[in-house]
Amino acid sequence: MTLWANCIIGSLILLAPPGDEIECIPTNDDVQGPFYREGAPERTDLVVEVDEPILFLSGEVVGWDCRPIPGAWIDFWQANVDGDYDNTSIEFLYRGQQFADEDARWTLQTNIPAPYPGRPKHLHVKVQGELSNILTTQLYFPNDPENASDPFYEKSREIVVLEELPNGDLIGTFQFQLEEPGSPTCPADFDGNGTVDGQDLAFILAYWGLDSPVYDLDEDGVVGGSDLTVVLAAWGNCNNR
């Protein structure tokens, strides 16, 4: 990585708006597509073509209540500058997974992908918190003329461009908001299976006496009897509420 790249990566956190200044919008899922490969290396730098425009992207991962999710898993993959995917090489080009830091922040450095027939420029990504289901989605680039005709495009999943440099490089940000177990639709369904059952009860017992933002349902600072009461009162299929 060049010194210039290091400087940009180091300034991403400063350029990106603080979490409490970003509107917390749930990130909708999107189709996975046919080109996902498991086992990509753990890395944040996916740049292959150093003379082509680079995207310097940063952001955070939050839950339904906008609280940060430290350590969230993030797996990016994309087409190259010619619109092709690396589906076979051991280098896993333009593919990389990482984990958000203790503040739930992450960074990515990659070439800006090219569009290909039928699709605008986009990044694929999977995101998962410690207790949430996997979110599979795609991020899009603003002002891409191909967005309007794309069946999967959503404006809410556009990268927020903070700065466009003279050489075509982009500095941007994006916040992933996960629909975590324990969302308002069924607060005691911790494992997200649509039913409050023994597994959810086991979570309460495992965290008994501890301060947990997920399992402390009454937000009194400790997982205890009142939280157990909420679980028992919600017992059964969430769809029958």
Secondary structure, DSSP 8 states (H G I E B T S, - for coil): --HHHHHHHHHHHHHS--GGGS-----------TT--S---B-SB----TTS-EEEEEEEEE-TTS-B-TT-EEEEE---TTS----S-TT-TTEEEEE--TTSEEEEEEE----BTTB-SEEEEEEE-SSS--EEEEEE-TT-TTGGG-SS--GGGB-EEEEE-TTS-EEEEEEEE---TT-TTSTT-TT-SSEE-HHHHHHHHHTTTS--TTT-TT-SSS-SHHHHHHHHHT-EEGGG-
